[in-house]
Amino acid sequence: MDGVHDLGGKEGFGPIATTTEDPAFQADWEGRMYALSQTAGPPDMSIDWFRFLVELLPPDAYLTIPYFEKWCMVALTSFVNAGTLTEEEVIAGGGAPSPTLPPAQSVEEVLAAVQAHCTDFSRPDAREPAFAVGAEVMTQSHGVPGHTRLPAYARGRSGHITAYHGAHLFPDAVWQGMEVALPLYTVSFEARELWGPEAAGGDSVMLDLWEPYLLPR
């Protein structure tokens, strides 16, 4: 949906200071929240439904609450909605029995297990793609009331298709609980098409975009 969460291309937020020494998590609980997101969740929770719930946060909350705290708020809300937890249990915190932990694993074993359980969003092609590699396209200019993966900065912009990836689950439908697979493309945009004449000439941005986001040009 259109909201304050769609920050790509927005001015006024200043530079993002990062170093190679930055820790993966700012606090221990953030690591636990990430682990929870990878190992547990309410029934029928999809990544696009999760993102939609994050996008429902009020603007002042979205802009001020730390990243993993947003995840925690959405996860707890989802558990309550699913009946896994009650509001009283969430507010009280703690009290749950400690789970039986699996034997310690090496980093290689953990990575292999994660890769084995990665979700595959590709599906057999349900129809012929409307565009060929090299085709000139224009992105849709309108927003949508629900979740979408077409960022605001790339709407109503011209580009060309550099790759076709087959059919993949369409986020605009998945967040509503519908499994719809549509053609997915990589589209290249000149930097100046997106950012204006002050952008560096010769630079480009590539986005993976679904067919309903695109129009022939």
JOGI-V297901 format. One record per residue. N is the residue number from 0. RES is the residue in three letters. OMEGA is omega in whole degrees, 0 to 359 (NA if undefined). D_LAST is the distance of its C-alpha to the last C-alpha in Angstrom with 2 decimals. Layout:
BEGIN
n->(N | N)
res->(RES | RES)
omega->(OMEGA | OMEGA)
d_last->(D_LAST | D_LAST)
END
This chain:
BEGIN
n->(0 | 1 | 2 | 3 | 4 | 5 | 6 | 7 | 8 | 9 | 10 | 11 | 12 | 13 | 14 | 15 | 16 | 17 | 18 | 19 | 20 | 21 | 22 | 23 | 24 | 25 | 26 | 27 | 28 | 29 | 30 | 31 | 32 | 33 | 34 | 35 | 36 | 37 | 38 | 39 | 40 | 41 | 42 | 43 | 44 | 45 | 46 | 47 | 48 | 49 | 50 | 51 | 52 | 53 | 54 | 55 | 56 | 57 | 58 | 59 | 60 | 61 | 62 | 63 | 64 | 65 | 66 | 67 | 68 | 69 | 70 | 71 | 72 | 73 | 74 | 75 | 76 | 77 | 78 | 79 | 80 | 81 | 82 | 83 | 84 | 85 | 86 | 87 | 88 | 89 | 90 | 91 | 92 | 93 | 94 | 95 | 96 | 97 | 98 | 99 | 100 | 101 | 102 | 103 | 104 | 105 | 106 | 107 | 108 | 109 | 110 | 111 | 112 | 113 | 114 | 115 | 116 | 117 | 118 | 119 | 120 | 121 | 122 | 123 | 124 | 125 | 126 | 127 | 128 | 129 | 130 | 131 | 132 | 133 | 134 | 135 | 136 | 137 | 138 | 139 | 140 | 141 | 142 | 143 | 144 | 145 | 146 | 147 | 148 | 149 | 150 | 151 | 152 | 153 | 154 | 155 | 156 | 157 | 158 | 159 | 160 | 161 | 162 | 163 | 164 | 165 | 166 | 167 | 168 | 169 | 170 | 171 | 172 | 173 | 174 | 175 | 176 | 177 | 178 | 179 | 180 | 181 | 182 | 183 | 184 | 185 | 186 | 187 | 188 | 189 | 190 | 191 | 192 | 193 | 194 | 195 | 196 | 197 | 198 | 199 | 200 | 201 | 202 | 203 | 204 | 205 | 206 | 207 | 208 | 209 | 210 | 211 | 212 | 213 | 214 | 215 | 216)
res->(MET | ASP | GLY | VAL | HIS | ASP | LEU | GLY | GLY | LYS | GLU | GLY | PHE | GLY | PRO | ILE | ALA | THR | THR | THR | GLU | ASP | PRO | ALA | PHE | GLN | ALA | ASP | TRP | GLU | GLY | ARG | MET | TYR | ALA | LEU | SER | GLN | THR | ALA | GLY | PRO | PRO | ASP | MET | SER | ILE | ASP | TRP | PHE | ARG | PHE | LEU | VAL | GLU | LEU | LEU | PRO | PRO | ASP | ALA | TYR | LEU | THR | ILE | PRO | TYR | PHE | GLU | LYS | TRP | CYS | MET | VAL | ALA | LEU | THR | SER | PHE | VAL | ASN | ALA | GLY | THR | LEU | THR | GLU | GLU | GLU | VAL | ILE | ALA | GLY | GLY | GLY | ALA | PRO | SER | PRO | THR | LEU | PRO | PRO | ALA | GLN | SER | VAL | GLU | GLU | VAL | LEU | ALA | ALA | VAL | GLN | ALA | HIS | CYS | THR | ASP | PHE | SER | ARG | PRO | ASP | ALA | ARG | GLU | PRO | ALA | PHE | ALA | VAL | GLY | ALA | GLU | VAL | MET | THR | GLN | SER | HIS | GLY | VAL | PRO | GLY | HIS | THR | ARG | LEU | PRO | ALA | TYR | ALA | ARG | GLY | ARG | SER | GLY | HIS | ILE | THR | ALA | TYR | HIS | GLY | ALA | HIS | LEU | PHE | PRO | ASP | ALA | VAL | TRP | GLN | GLY | MET | GLU | VAL | ALA | LEU | PRO | LEU | TYR | THR | VAL | SER | PHE | GLU | ALA | ARG | GLU | LEU | TRP | GLY | PRO | GLU | ALA | ALA | GLY | GLY | ASP | SER | VAL | MET | LEU | ASP | LEU | TRP | GLU | PRO | TYR | LEU | LEU | PRO | ARG)
omega->(177 | 181 | 184 | 180 | 182 | 189 | 181 | 178 | 180 | 178 | 169 | 182 | 178 | 182 | 175 | 183 | 178 | 173 | 179 | 181 | 180 | 178 | 179 | 180 | 181 | 179 | 182 | 184 | 178 | 176 | 178 | 178 | 178 | 179 | 179 | 182 | 182 | 188 | 184 | 178 | 178 | 178 | 175 | 176 | 176 | 180 | 181 | 174 | 177 | 180 | 178 | 179 | 176 | 182 | 178 | 179 | 177 | 183 | 182 | 177 | 183 | 185 | 185 | 182 | 178 | 187 | 185 | 174 | 174 | 178 | 182 | 179 | 181 | 180 | 180 | 177 | 180 | 178 | 178 | 180 | 181 | 181 | 179 | 177 | 172 | 177 | 181 | 179 | 178 | 181 | 181 | 181 | 177 | 176 | 181 | 179 | 180 | 179 | 174 | 185 | 177 | 177 | 180 | 181 | 175 | 178 | 181 | 180 | 178 | 180 | 180 | 179 | 179 | 180 | 181 | 183 | 178 | 180 | 177 | 183 | 178 | 179 | 176 | 180 | 180 | 181 | 179 | 178 | 181 | 185 | 176 | 175 | 183 | 182 | 175 | 183 | 173 | 178 | 176 | 182 | 184 | 175 | 178 | 182 | 181 | 182 | 177 | 178 | 173 | 184 | 183 | 184 | 182 | 180 | 180 | 183 | 182 | 177 | 177 | 184 | 180 | 181 | 174 | 187 | 184 | 182 | 176 | 179 | 186 | 185 | 182 | 177 | 185 | 182 | 178 | 178 | 180 | 177 | 180 | 179 | 183 | 181 | 180 | 183 | 164 | 182 | 180 | 179 | 172 | 182 | 182 | 175 | 181 | 191 | 178 | 187 | 181 | 177 | 182 | 176 | 180 | 177 | 178 | 178 | 178 | 179 | 172 | 187 | 179 | 186 | 180 | 177 | 193 | 174 | 177 | 179 | NA)
d_last->(25.27 | 24.89 | 28.05 | 29.89 | 29.39 | 25.74 | 27.00 | 24.29 | 23.66 | 26.47 | 28.94 | 32.71 | 33.83 | 35.17 | 35.19 | 35.78 | 39.03 | 39.35 | 41.71 | 42.16 | 45.39 | 43.82 | 45.20 | 42.97 | 44.48 | 46.14 | 48.76 | 50.19 | 48.94 | 45.31 | 45.90 | 47.50 | 44.57 | 42.18 | 44.60 | 44.78 | 41.01 | 41.12 | 44.19 | 44.50 | 42.62 | 42.79 | 42.02 | 38.41 | 37.16 | 33.62 | 31.93 | 29.31 | 32.17 | 33.93 | 30.99 | 30.68 | 34.39 | 34.10 | 31.42 | 34.00 | 36.38 | 37.15 | 35.55 | 38.94 | 39.66 | 36.32 | 36.63 | 40.30 | 41.05 | 40.93 | 38.33 | 40.70 | 42.49 | 39.31 | 39.28 | 42.95 | 42.53 | 39.82 | 41.83 | 45.02 | 43.38 | 41.98 | 45.43 | 47.06 | 44.63 | 45.26 | 49.03 | 49.52 | 50.96 | 52.37 | 51.75 | 55.38 | 54.97 | 51.93 | 53.80 | 56.97 | 55.30 | 57.11 | 59.70 | 57.72 | 59.46 | 58.28 | 56.37 | 57.82 | 55.98 | 55.14 | 56.87 | 55.56 | 52.78 | 51.67 | 48.29 | 47.27 | 48.33 | 46.45 | 43.21 | 43.64 | 44.25 | 41.17 | 38.97 | 40.57 | 39.63 | 36.03 | 33.80 | 31.37 | 28.24 | 26.84 | 27.37 | 27.27 | 23.89 | 24.03 | 21.12 | 18.74 | 15.69 | 12.40 | 10.72 | 12.54 | 13.59 | 11.69 | 8.21 | 5.49 | 4.79 | 5.82 | 9.42 | 11.41 | 13.54 | 16.66 | 19.61 | 21.74 | 25.54 | 26.25 | 25.53 | 22.02 | 20.88 | 17.76 | 19.45 | 19.30 | 18.58 | 15.21 | 13.96 | 11.27 | 10.42 | 7.83 | 8.97 | 9.29 | 11.44 | 15.00 | 16.98 | 17.38 | 20.54 | 21.22 | 21.94 | 23.33 | 24.87 | 22.51 | 24.12 | 23.18 | 25.39 | 27.95 | 29.37 | 30.32 | 32.19 | 29.80 | 29.01 | 25.45 | 23.75 | 19.98 | 17.76 | 17.59 | 15.45 | 15.95 | 13.06 | 13.94 | 13.51 | 15.32 | 18.37 | 18.02 | 14.58 | 16.57 | 20.03 | 19.92 | 21.69 | 24.74 | 23.14 | 24.20 | 22.22 | 21.27 | 21.33 | 18.59 | 18.46 | 17.63 | 17.33 | 17.89 | 15.69 | 16.04 | 13.60 | 14.16 | 12.91 | 9.30 | 6.46 | 3.81 | 0.00)
END
